[in-house]
Amino acid sequence: MKTILTLLLFFYCSHLQANRIILTTHDLNPYSYYDSKGQLTGSAVEVVRCVMKQLREPYEIRVVPWKRAQFLVHTDQAHGFFAASRNYMRDRYAELSEIIAEQKWTWYLLADSPFDPKSDSFKTEATVTSFLGANMHSWLEGNGYKVFKSPPRNNQLLLDMLLHKRVDAILANDQVMGALIKQNELGSSIREVVNINKSLGVYFSKNFLQSERRDFLALFNKEVAGCRSLQE
């Protein structure tokens, strides 16, 4: 009898694991990061957790480099990635949820830089970049900017490139880069110019939504506003 119960428990747990919704994200304070106790938290993480709790869905959040987070969904090794802004490449294989967090794409330059991101000459004269896998980097390339050939892997390296004058300006998330500038006490050394608002959501695989859970995105979206209000 004990053996039978053990087998039943094994198959039940295996079934739960097989039916978990796998979500990917990356280490990006304040949206998703590890706190002093080593626990994953952040404004976007907590909204996602709240929604999944409301839906009573088994899930797992995996923290990986941002480019890989998207690749895993594109290749159906995960069901969704966050926190992401919309672009046409992602729209090909995934659907974006309601807004889970806000962001502003912002230009950062050295305080004494002669460049003005709003001038006509900026696009053709200033060397710019964002970090690898970022929607911002694709946007720069698609809009004719003079983009540095090798984008850095993360925002700290992005800031370092600016400080060492390897580029004239960087395009970054205002909350993420703002926190890094404050952390490094660089407020007087950096100038910022807001570019555009680009809200963030969860991109869910179209294959997942169409073949397994046609109702899932509508149910997820229904809970987002209430969960966001708890974080404010």
N, C-alpha and C positions, 0 to 999 in steps of 0.2 A: 504493500500500500504506500509506504514511504517513497519507494522508487517511482511509482506512478505519479505521486504528487510533485516530486522533484522534476519529472519530465514535463508535466503540465505547466509548472511554473517556468521552466526553461523556454517552452514554446510560446507561452504568453509574453514573456519578456522579449523574446526574439521578434514576436509580432509587433509589440510596441515600438521596438527599435526600428523595425522596417518601415513603420508608418509615421515615424517622427518627421517633422518638417525641419529640414536642415537650412539654416540661414548663415550667411557669411558676412563678416565685416572686417575692419582693420583697426589698428590702434591709432585712434585719432581723437585726442582730447579737444573739446569737451563732449563729443558725440559718443565715443566708444573708447574706453581706456581701463586700465587696471588701477584700482585704488591702492592705498597703503597696505591693505590686507591681502592684496593679490586677487581681489574679486573684480570681475568685469562689471563696469557700470558706465554711466554717461547719459546725456539727455536723450539720444536716439535709442540706446539700448533699453532704457527704462520704459519708454513708450512702447517699444516692440514687446517687451516682457508683459506689460500691462495688457496689451491687446490679446496676446496669446493666452494669458490667464483668463481673460473674459471669455474667450472662445473655447477654453478647456482643451487646447490643442497640445499634444506632446511635441516638443521642439528642442533643437540644439543650436547654439550660436557658436560658430567657429571663427577664430580670429586668425587671419592670414594676410599677407601683403595684398594691397588693394587690387592690383591687376589680376592676381590669382582668385580673389574673391569673386570677381566678375566671370573669369574663365570657368570656374566650377559650376556656375549657373548656366553659362552658355553651352557647356558640354553635359548638362543634366546630371552633374555629380552633387548638386545642391539645388534647393528650391527657390532661394531668393537671396539678394545681397542688399546691404544698406550701410550708411545713409548715402543715397545717390541722387543726383539731379538728372533731369531728362536730357538725352541726346538721341539722335536718330539711329546710331549703331546699337545702342541698348534696346531701343524700341523694336528692333528686328526680331529679337528673341525673348523679350521680357515685357511685362506690363508694370507701370509705375503706380504705386498706391497713393492714397491721400498724403498730404504733407505731415511728416513726423517731426521735422525740425527746420529751422530757418537758416539761411546763410546769405551772405553777400560776397560775390566775386569782387575782390579788391586788389588794386595795384599797389605794390610796395616798392619804393625807391629810396636810395640814400637821401638824406635831408638836403644835401648840397647838389643833387643831380639837376642838370639843366633841362632834362626831359619833362614834357607834359603829356600824360597819357590821352588827354583830350585834344591834342593838336593833330593836324593833318599829317605832319611829318613823323610822328611817333611810330606809326606802324612800319614804316620802311627803314627808319634809322636806328631805332633802339633794339638791342638784342634782349629777348625776353624768354621766359620759360615758366612752367609749372611742374608739379611732380609726376612721376611715371604712373600712367593709368588713370590720371585725373581727367574728368570731363573738360576741365579748363585747358588742359594741354591739347586735347583734340580740337577744342574751339579755337585756340590760337593758330594751330596749323590750318584749320579750315577757313580762317578769315584773313589769311595773307600776312600774318605777322612774321617778323624776322626771328624765328624760334631757334634757340640753342639746340645743337644736335643731340646731346645726351642729357635727357632730363634726370634729375635726382630721384632717389627712391622714396623720399619722405619730406615732410615740411621742414624739419630741422636742417637737412642738407640743402634744401631750397633756400632757406634764410642764409646759410653759410655762403652759398654761391653769390648772393647779393652783397653780403658784407665784404667778400674778397674780390668784388668787382668783376666776377666772371660773366655777369650779365648786368644790363642796365636797369631792369625791372623784373619783378616776379608777380605772377597772378596767383592769389591764394584765397582760401576761405577766411573771412574776417574774424570769426571766433577762434579758429585754430591758430592763425598767425598772430592775432592779437595777444593770445595767451603766451605764445613763444616770445614775442617781443617784450612783454611784461616780465616774464621769467628771466630773460637775459638782460633786463634793465637797459633796453635799447630805445626807449621812447623818444629821446631827443635826436637819435641818429637816423630814424626812419620817417619817411613821409608816405602817407597813404591817400589813395584816390579811389573812391567807390566806382566800380564798373557797372555791374548789374546785379539784381536780386535773382537768386537761383535756389528755390526751395528744395528740400530733400525729402525723399520717400524711400520705400522699399520696392525694389524691382523683383517681381516674381516671374519665374520661368513660364513662358507661354505653353510649353509642353505639359508642365505640371498642372496649370490651370485648365487647359483644354481636355486633357486626357484623364486627369484624376479628380480635380476639385473645381468644377465649373462655378460653384457658388462661393469659393473661398475668398476671392478678392473683395466681393461686395460685403461679405461678413466682416472681413478685416477692416475695410474702410469705415464701416458703420461705427466701429469702436474707437477709431483714432482720435477724434475730437475730444471725447471724454477723457481718454488717457493722457492727451497732451495737457489738458487743463489741470491735471494732478501734478504736473511737473512745473507749473508756472507759479 
